[in-house]
């Protein structure tokens, strides 16, 4: 390994160092603030190191990892989300009747796993990254285990996630084995090359089965119907920072990996795979939106809505192969950016009003928020409207991108499902907004924003700015993404 | 630049009104008043000094400006007005002032946020009437929804949650169909010319296969017909109107419904002439059914606001009829009906709101003989009901007469059936007058025996007189409006040609108008 290759891996190395530092700090002296600070600084340094890495890309670092504009873009996005969640976690965890430091340790290692996933072009690294991310998430989900009132929920959620995640890993492993049996390689692009060499010689039956098994495993992580059953329970049971992490970084890394696999690995060449994915997309959109309709727990509601959003994303993923300069890859990347911004914002508001003693995740907790705390209500409303795809927000441009990609790929059925789904979706987003507008009969003061929450509010402000800036003037992001996906 | 200023003034005025609430709860309405007066000044200045610029496409555009926005998709901030757009702008800003008058004393809670929503709705509508880039158009189309939703949901009456939700779902889902149709059109432009474009003039050059054209046209039609509203898609309107606060109803009936009709004239037919021509008989039948069916439903209502809402649907049927007749008479009739109905229905909703404010009920069974108690309000109600009926000499007559005249050239049967709507209109209007204002006075429940409801305040009287003068002007000298909208409509007709085929004798008949 040359020095240049080490430089290319700077973000990953820095995050690893951060994890080690956090661990050592715990051994020396436990201090919540210091642990949080070390993680945050580590993530920021990793982010800054991108400045050094960008001129060197694109390059293969060993056959396992590829550092190019695509991976760097998602690295930046994951680091930023990780940073935001770190900052949100500090006030949330500060009254936990337990040690807080290990949460940051788990978070940083999970970020490491996600970074490996988005840079991998080989199934070995992809699998390693997935497992690193998942194992840390088990711990994060079960973190407030010793909290007396709700002790059973985090444990239940964690076990559920553990079992189903392990099963999905099994699917991926089996798929990889079959793939190796057929092609003799696990590198994404060599798989595609080997397949085109096989054409006409052997019918690629193994390959279709293998790809379907792998996609099944991925679909578990993305919680696409019919592999979505864990989602609401895990979202509800996990503490809010873990939920937010799962919903943003978890989905982001998985979707980026799937996107690279689908665009490089020649998956969409097979009609049956396209068919299966289309059915999954339609069911995710319809079922996700229908199940979210009457939820009164916002975490469950957002979990179902995330199922629907992953369905929308799948529409764009399915158009990846249609044309040479297709909009598909851009649409997926843009949608992911939008999704991360709005999910972080929505969960961020919930984290600001909650703490580990009491999670305010019921819709009733937000009644009259407009008149009790206009600032938080404004942020929450903007995030929800963006999730619903209303103009002036990034969610609208994202939905516009998906429809544009779908029209280009002539996916009429899927687009129709999207229209129906969005129509249903409006209902539950508006229901929350309406509850926030309805005045409360009695006065229940919100938690006062102290110095501790100041950073969280700053993050919310940044997110709101991003939401509106990308919604009103998306051109900068669009041209960036255009150059990013060109390297795919 | 002037159009951009118009939109910016309204957006900024709204934000300022919200912010000014912190100083004084009465300040927001003053801020709103000044920003509306400023925009009225701009519009009137444009009217008095401007004129058609021959260098523009068709030579009928007064102002045409364009700035880059999202070059990746060929999206530009392209705005422009012709005579038609200008008339709509005048109507919008004028009715914005009327809505402000209606809200002046009625809205006492959270005033800052109310005027913010009021001005942002108007900004969205102004954007809709000026946008010439379809993406920008859709953007504004959606921008006007959220503030309107909030107006209904926060300041509405007893059943506001349901009404607001229904309003939003109907318009938003149909809006998504519109978005899909717009993107299809833009993609076909890409397929044919190699670049994405949402430009109104560029998209007119796209040649669509017949089967596609019908589907894409239907996307546009459903999007606009829901807003109009046309017959099977109208059910959101009575709920939204009856539950909205008075100012909200004024804006909905006076301005928001007109965006649907405007969309049909400006976009649907010029972009898809062939598909529209073959669809015209269906659209005209829908219009006729809407006119008669909703007039009958109006007759069955006890709630005075619901009644006016159904009459609105019925009258908008004449607009749809005139548009799809696609000749100069029909189009001029549609435009005149839009203007006149904007004034008369806004006034009627204000009157209904005034009654509710005084009597705390909208139930007509509980109202009786109000003339003796509220002479000025009753006289105004009589005037505007008569106007809505289509009394010659007032604007509505001109509009409906021209619509029917145009439609007669396109289809005699449908016209004859639709004309029956005029009789129904007379029946329900006079019935309301008789029931509510005539007869002996009975104190409604909920109003104290001693409390005599107050007659019109100065602000209210001023609003009604202004609207009445507008209607008389339209009725007595419609030429000043027809001249304004004429050139734009004629150039549309010339570009496409009149609908022919089974519709028979529809011909381009410029001249006298």
Interface residues (C-beta under 8 A of the other chain):
Chain A: X371 X385 X390 X391 X392 X396 X400 X403 X404 X407 X408 X415 X419 X422 X423 X426 X427 X430 X431 X434 X437 X473 X474 X475 X478 X479 X482
Chain B: X69 X70 X71 X72 X73 X110 X135 X138 X139 X142 X143 X145 X146 X149 X150 X153 X154 X161 X164 X165 X168 X169 X172 X173 X176 X177 X179 X180 X183 X184 X186 X187 X190
